[in-house]
Amino acid sequence: MAMSITKSYANGSSKAKGGDTRTDLYDFYSTIDKCDSNSQIQLREMVLSFLLMVIRNVVGFVHSSTQYFYTSWWQLHQLESFSPTSDFNTNNAESESHDYEDSQMILEAIREDLREILPPSCVLESESLKPAQKTLLCGDSTDLVEHVDSFIYDEDDLDIACSQGTLSRHYCTTCGSKAVKEIELISHSFSANEVKYICKCLLSNCKGKILVDIGSRTGAVLYGVALFSPLKRCIGVEMNGDFCKISQSMVDKYDLSEKISIVHDDIINCPQLLAEADVVVMNNVFDFYSDKDSQRKLWRFCLDEIKKKSGRLLITYPEVSTALAGLDMLYDTSFLRKLDLSDQVERYEKSLKTQNDDDLDAINMYIVK
Ligand SMILES: C[S@@+](CC[C@H](N)C(=O)[O-])C[C@H]1O[C@@H](n2cnc3c(N)ncnc32)[C@H](O)[C@@H]1O
């Protein structure tokens, strides 16, 4: 081998085309031709390994630069061109594993099962709910609050419960009088329709991505992602162990474990999960569950983690600014660009065959700049 390399460089044609470097190499090889054969072999090996090292470094440099430029270009492209969806159709599932009718049936079966398992309020004894922040209530904070779960009981279900007397939307301010006030109904989950809007509409361009739902509770968002979105995987982080067991049992029963993982932990212990996420969901996650100081700490932690990846999507209810204002918290959120979803809501609502009271406009989506 060594001989043939020497010969090829000794060729007149190579030498003539090679310029100065090749001339030097030619002279160098001519010199080693004159050395004794052991020294020649050693020298040739040294030259060869030097050349190999140079080639390896050049290839490595080209590879990492290409990757760097590609990643930067992709992030820039995401930022500039991100539109939640170009085409969606409520009758066509975006999930690769299920068609729409199947997905719809599975979601209904899960809701039915959860109704059997959970108490009517869907609040567990293992939870100690705190009073809501005033900013999230539309009235006087002394108004009565009733806890409901819109994923499990939609508006029609609540009307039925009211007509049966198991739930009231009003309370009497002076016993026996007709001066009634409305009870604040607080849902701890997105409704099934909101979940479908998020998964089929807002996330329809997120094929192959990973979503983290902070505070996954009954798993509403997770089932939606697995059944109606093109995402690769979703992870629910939930600090309440009973909810983790309940949602895990649904995942097992409906064979969704390829797409859904549930982690029983406080999100503050899971920076590595947030680092993986392309999409993060925060649905009124900390209000009711921690005191104000802890909530500030949790928001700071989450936003610090979220801002580390440009192009990452954040879906929230309420708006980030509202949640932070409710906690009198200052945090520079200029790394988030809020997306205008009005077209999406309009198109999605038009595509619905039935009337729906959900306030989809209240759902917010941001992209990390
Ligand atoms: C309003 S629910 C959100 C439910 C669900 N993400 C949805 O959109 O339907 C908030 C959930 O977050 C959980 N949670 C609150 N603080 C948490 C924390 N620090 N870490 C993990 N989960 C938390 C609560 O136990 C509760 O189940």
The ligand as a Gaussian input file, in Angstrom:
#p B3LYP/6-31G(d) Opt

LIG

0 1
 C      -56.094000      21.897000      36.605000
 S      -55.400000      20.293000      36.658000
 C      -54.881000      20.127000      34.963000
 C      -55.425000      18.880000      34.309000
 C      -54.965000      18.561000      32.923000
 N      -53.664000      19.049000      32.594000
 C      -55.925000      19.084000      31.887000
 O      -55.627000      20.049000      31.216000
 O      -56.994000      18.531000      31.717000
 C      -53.885000      20.564000      37.515000
 C      -53.213000      19.293000      38.000000
 O      -51.863000      19.629000      38.273000
 C      -51.416000      18.879000      39.381000
 N      -50.281000      19.616000      39.958000
 C      -50.314000      20.769000      40.662000
 N      -49.073000      21.150000      41.007000
 C      -48.221000      20.232000      40.498000
 C      -46.806000      20.057000      40.526000
 N      -46.025000      20.941000      41.159000
 N      -46.258000      18.986000      39.910000
 C      -47.050000      18.071000      39.291000
 N      -48.404000      18.182000      39.239000
 C      -48.987000      19.242000      39.826000
 C      -52.623000      18.802000      40.290000
 O      -52.550000      17.680000      41.152000
 C      -53.773000      18.713000      39.262000
 O      -54.145000      17.385000      39.057000

